[in-house]
Amino acid sequence: MRGVFSQWLARACQADERIIVLTGDHGYSLFDDVRRECPEQYLNAGVAEQNLIGVAAGLAKGGFRPIAYGLGAFIPIRVLEQIKLDICYENLPVLLIGDGAGVVYSTLGTSHQCAEDIAALRALPNISILSPADDHEMSACLNEALHTTGPCYLRIGKADRGTVHEQNVQLQGGRLLSVRTGAGPLVWIATGSMVQAALTMAQQWPNSDIWSAPVIKPLDIDHVVAICRSHRAVIVLEEHSIYGGLGSAIAEIASEHAPTWVCRIGIRDRFSEKCGSYSYLLAEHGLDTPGITAQVHAFLKRMNCRPAVAA
């Protein structure tokens, strides 16, 4: 997905001189094409993310289309107040990119891991939240973000977990995207890196539906309600805290409009205990295949609903 983002960024800058890319001292090859093709549209604000957001807000008020890039632990978490007051309060067209969200930066510890960005931003008025799962969703999300008239946050998690869709997709408001169809009572709703996990899990529940949520806010309430009403149990997977993320959003909609069983699988109310590889931390937080399997079985046992499991 980062490759798609890098190429899109260079094309967007060439097509629209109003686009200004701002980074917080990220010097790696992600921005090489932009620096080479459109050097006047690239600004390294240094290790000063609060100032970066203020500059982005000023550029937006001056008629530019700023794209502010940082690691998720820094944009949006470190600069939440600036996003709230400088961007959301003014309803400015600033695209915020939070890279490495979740526990991707596993070896760098809690300071660089980000499992609360969706929760923090969902409560802010005016901002939309996007969370692509593969290259196709990334392209669709970037095109959507470019035409958004207000603030937008694009969350990038583990970028190389494989292709989810066989062809290009289009976003239709906040509707979910179908990944796999089934006729069973169980449905999976996942976002970002966890859509691949849902595909893996569906091998154990072969008749279940899988939906991807590239748009976290605003969700299409009617579409979510229809999905909830047509299934007895909804499993939500996300590499994010179980509090305030996609699982919370689905549960809130279901409780108000289509009461059903909703199982939220994500990072529990805890920090990572140890540093290690990405796969190690997924296992530590119960987001690997054995961990998710155990949580789903426990959930189905509680609700006394046991869809057929593959032999």
Secondary structure, 3 states (H helix, E strand, C coil): CHHHHHHHHHHHHHHCCCEEEEECCCCCHHHHHHHHHCHHHEEECCCCHHHHHHHHHHHHHCCCEEEEEEECCCCCCCCHHHHHHHHHCCCCCCEEEEECCECCCHHHCHHHCECCHHHHHHCCCCCEEECCCCHHHHHHHHHHHHCCCCCEEEECCCCCCCCCCCCCCCCCCCCCEEEECCCCCEEEEECCCHHHHHHHHCCCCCCCEEEECCEEECCCHHHHHHHHHCCCEEEEEEEEECCCCHHHHHHHHHHHHCCCEEEEEEECCCCCCCCCCHHHHHHHCCCCHHHHHHHHHHHHHHHCCCCCCCC
